Amino acid sequence: MQKLQDIYINFLLGSFSKIEMTKLSKLTGKSHDQFTKHLLLNDLFDNDKRLWINIKQFLREYENCESGCIVVDDMLMHKPYTKVNDAVCWHYDHVSQRMGKGILMLNFHYTDVSGISIPLGYEIITKTKDVWSDEYQKYVKKSLFTKNEIMQDKLHILHFNNEVKYRYILFDKWFASIKNLVFIEEILQKKFVCPIKSNRKIALSKEEKDKGKYVNISTIDMEGGSSRLIYLEGYKKPLKLIKQVVKNGDDDESIYLYLITNDIDLSFDEVLEIYKRRWKIEEYHKSLKQNLHIEHSPTKVELSQRNHINLAVYGFIKLEKLRLNYKMNHFAIKEKIYIEALKSAYQKVEELQVA
């Protein structure tokens, strides 16, 4: 079975069009059923245990408590023409800012100052509970657990069970709830860096905090490129707040990015530099979609969709190891494979012309 798994991963890496089992069958000379029945229609892959076994040794070579970061973010794999099941559901898409049908994947990723990129695990957000919606006047599907609950549970496993070495946890503003911040500070005893919405309420001193005098972040007089200590409503300890000014590429309008961290000794530049490491998970999502066709499962069965996602993640790990060996990024490796495939195709055309 391991050989079939490796064949499928290599097929994902070598493909530049739609993933189809009939193509894989013709390419390998193996029957279509060998893949559909024994690879994609069997519950072969446990997300946490098998993935951890796969990446453990690789991770141990790079993890460290100085610059190591666990990055948390979700990714929506669009499935507009696939029938709804427990995994294929309607979710709010933060990119398009509207509801979209697809598979929502909550990812946990490791990176550090070296730029290493290693998936630590993921959860597919399933919706199995029927809840009445007054807005839509019908029953809608809901998840039994929130993304924040799943996030805390997974981080607990990575920290205490898997004993991952790291210093910072990075995430987007959608995960910057007080419960998550307290969990990281008090339970995991780690540092976080994350953006925060401009309407969150803060106190500018301990005295104002004790008096309950909170104001919106957007209303405080704070220069772009500066930092200061603040007290976030609902959070006991002081946090460092930095304000960065970003220009909108369309109309050159100024956009303000507010970041908070419980590592209050960091400078403005250090906070910004650490937060930039969060971009590694965006590169991970991009590579999964463009290089490993994670959105293009060859079947519409939930179990096969899950196994396809799992094997695409394994494919990313293989790409990352190739990146380290050949000093080329994932897209350059994929381009190299494409050029070699073109050479073979061109040679075949030449042969056919001679014949």
Beta strands, then each sheet from edge to edge (+ up, - down):
strand 1: 69-78
strand 2: 88-93
strand 3: 98-111
strand 4: 118-124
strand 5: 129-133
strand 6: 138-142
strand 7: 168-171
strand 8: 191-195
strand 9: 201-203
strand 10: 215-216
strand 11: 226-232
strand 12: 239-247
strand 13: 254-261
sheet 1: 2+ 3- 1+ 7+ 8+ 13- 12+ 11- 9+ 10-
sheet 2: 2+ 3- 4+
sheet 3: 5+ 6-
end
